């Protein structure tokens, strides 16, 4: 079994590094496990523990769905929070709505559902996880920081490939190991 997911690798540009540095400074007293900027990605689909024999089938589906799809751009803008201010879980940078991104995600999910590899729901909220929140002491200060950056333009990203990753969980943080890459050209 391998813990796998399908994602778009994000090479962080200077504005993303700057906002992460600012957030770390402004939230230094909060308990947040920050994402290594080298691990930033947009998850299209988390498959979780997957039989190794299924990886070839998943790769075939991804190759078929990606080949000739065409590259496209996504815009990374603003920051937000998963769950809510009373129960904060994830601090994220947002991805502006993209028809091409939504279509690609939907195509992949539907194909994997049709062959029985994926059985979950397709709740797709594209984002970059900046940090996982353990606890927040000063929730109002946190809300002020969220409001400050909620519309900040961070980066435009040209999406040229999709990657099937293995996620290896280690005490010092996850390691994302590419299993296969799929060009959109």
C-alpha positions as CSV (number, residue, x, y, z in Angstrom):
1,X,0.0,0.0,0.0
2,X,1.1,3.5,-0.8
3,X,-0.5,6.7,0.4
4,X,-1.1,8.6,-2.9
5,X,-2.5,11.8,-4.3
6,X,-2.7,13.6,-7.6
7,X,-1.5,17.2,-7.7
8,X,0.0,20.2,-9.5
9,X,3.5,21.0,-8.2
10,X,3.8,24.7,-7.3
11,X,7.2,26.3,-7.6
12,X,6.7,29.2,-5.1
13,X,7.5,32.6,-6.5
14,X,8.9,35.5,-4.4
15,X,5.4,36.8,-3.3
16,X,4.5,33.4,-1.9
17,X,7.8,33.2,0.1
18,X,7.2,36.7,1.3
19,X,3.7,36.0,2.6
20,X,4.8,32.8,4.3
21,X,7.6,34.7,6.0
22,X,5.2,37.5,7.0
23,X,2.7,35.0,8.3
24,X,5.3,33.1,10.3
25,X,6.4,36.4,11.9
26,X,3.0,37.7,12.6
27,X,1.7,34.4,14.0
28,X,4.9,33.3,15.8
29,X,3.2,32.8,19.1
30,X,0.6,30.5,17.6
31,X,1.0,26.7,17.2
32,X,1.1,26.2,13.5
33,X,3.0,23.5,11.6
34,X,4.2,25.4,8.5
35,X,4.4,23.7,5.1
36,X,7.9,23.6,3.6
37,X,7.7,25.8,0.5
38,X,9.3,23.0,-1.5
39,X,6.2,20.9,-0.7
40,X,3.6,23.4,-2.0
41,X,1.1,21.8,-4.4
42,X,-2.6,22.0,-5.5
43,X,-4.2,18.7,-4.7
44,X,-6.6,17.5,-7.4
45,X,-7.5,14.3,-5.6
46,X,-6.3,12.6,-2.5
47,X,-6.6,8.8,-2.9
48,X,-5.1,7.7,0.4
49,X,-3.8,4.2,1.0
50,X,-3.8,2.6,-2.5
51,X,-2.8,-0.9,-3.6
52,X,0.4,-0.8,-5.6
53,X,-1.2,-2.9,-8.3
54,X,-3.7,-0.1,-8.8
55,X,-1.0,2.5,-9.6
56,X,-0.6,1.3,-13.2
57,X,-4.3,1.7,-13.8
58,X,-4.3,5.2,-12.2
59,X,-1.3,6.2,-14.3
60,X,-3.1,5.0,-17.5
61,X,-6.2,7.1,-16.6
62,X,-4.1,10.1,-15.8
63,X,-2.2,9.7,-19.1
64,X,-5.4,9.6,-21.1
65,X,-7.0,12.5,-19.3
66,X,-3.9,14.7,-19.4
67,X,-2.6,14.0,-22.9
68,X,-3.7,16.8,-25.2
69,X,-5.7,18.6,-22.4
70,X,-3.6,21.7,-22.9
71,X,-1.7,23.8,-20.5
72,X,-3.6,26.5,-18.6
73,X,-3.0,29.2,-16.0
74,X,-4.2,29.4,-12.4
75,X,-4.0,32.4,-10.1
76,X,-3.0,32.1,-6.5
77,X,-4.7,34.9,-4.5
78,X,-5.4,35.6,-0.9
79,X,-5.3,33.5,2.2
80,X,-8.1,31.7,4.1
81,X,-8.9,29.1,6.7
82,X,-10.4,25.6,6.7
83,X,-13.0,24.8,9.2
84,X,-13.6,28.1,11.0
85,X,-12.2,30.6,13.4
86,X,-13.6,28.7,16.4
87,X,-12.1,25.4,15.1
88,X,-9.2,26.4,12.8
89,X,-7.4,23.5,11.0
90,X,-5.6,24.7,7.9
91,X,-4.3,28.1,6.7
92,X,-4.3,28.2,2.9
93,X,-3.6,30.4,-0.1
94,X,-6.5,30.4,-2.5
95,X,-6.8,29.4,-6.1
96,X,-9.1,31.7,-8.2
97,X,-11.9,29.8,-10.0
98,X,-10.6,28.1,-13.2
99,X,-12.8,26.3,-15.6
100,X,-10.0,24.3,-17.0
101,X,-8.8,23.2,-13.5
102,X,-12.4,22.2,-12.6
103,X,-12.9,20.2,-15.8
104,X,-9.5,18.4,-15.4
105,X,-10.4,17.5,-11.8
106,X,-13.9,16.4,-12.7
107,X,-12.6,14.3,-15.6
108,X,-10.0,12.5,-13.4
109,X,-12.4,11.9,-10.5
110,X,-15.2,10.6,-12.7
111,X,-12.9,8.2,-14.5
112,X,-11.4,6.8,-11.3
113,X,-14.9,6.5,-9.8
114,X,-16.1,4.6,-12.9
115,X,-13.4,2.0,-12.5
116,X,-13.9,1.7,-8.7
117,X,-10.6,3.2,-7.6
118,X,-12.1,6.3,-6.0
119,X,-15.3,6.1,-3.9
120,X,-15.2,9.5,-2.1
121,X,-17.0,12.7,-2.8
122,X,-15.7,15.3,-5.2
123,X,-15.6,18.3,-3.0
124,X,-12.9,20.3,-4.8
125,X,-11.6,23.5,-3.1
126,X,-8.3,24.2,-4.8
127,X,-5.7,25.7,-2.5
128,X,-2.1,25.6,-1.3
129,X,-1.8,24.5,2.3
130,X,0.5,27.0,4.1
131,X,0.2,25.6,7.5
132,X,-1.7,23.2,9.8
133,X,-3.1,24.9,12.9
134,X,-2.6,23.1,16.2
135,X,-4.1,25.8,18.4
136,X,-4.9,29.5,18.1
137,X,-4.6,31.7,21.2
138,X,-5.4,35.1,19.7
139,X,-8.3,34.4,17.4
140,X,-9.2,38.0,16.8
141,X,-5.6,38.9,15.8
142,X,-5.6,35.9,13.5
143,X,-8.8,37.2,11.9
144,X,-7.2,40.6,11.4
145,X,-4.3,38.9,9.6
146,X,-6.6,36.9,7.4
147,X,-8.5,40.1,6.5
148,X,-5.2,41.9,5.7
149,X,-4.1,39.2,3.1
150,X,-7.5,37.9,1.9
151,X,-7.2,39.6,-1.6
152,X,-3.4,39.7,-2.0
153,X,-2.3,38.6,-5.5
154,X,0.4,36.0,-4.9
155,X,1.3,34.2,-8.1
156,X,0.2,33.1,-11.6
157,X,1.1,29.6,-12.4
158,X,1.2,27.9,-15.8
159,X,0.0,24.3,-15.3
160,X,1.9,22.0,-17.8
161,X,1.7,18.7,-16.0
162,X,0.0,16.7,-13.3
163,X,1.9,14.5,-10.8
164,X,0.9,11.3,-9.1
165,X,2.7,11.5,-5.7
166,X,3.4,9.1,-2.9
167,X,3.1,10.8,0.5
168,X,5.5,9.4,3.1
169,X,4.7,10.6,6.6
170,X,7.7,11.2,8.8
171,X,8.0,12.7,12.3
172,X,9.7,15.8,10.8
173,X,7.0,16.2,8.2
174,X,5.7,14.6,5.0
175,X,7.9,13.7,2.0
176,X,6.2,13.9,-1.4
177,X,7.8,11.5,-3.8
178,X,6.7,11.7,-7.5
179,X,5.5,8.3,-8.8
180,X,4.7,9.5,-12.3
181,X,4.3,12.8,-14.3
182,X,1.7,13.5,-17.0
183,X,2.1,16.3,-19.5
184,X,-1.0,18.3,-20.5
185,X,0.5,18.9,-24.0
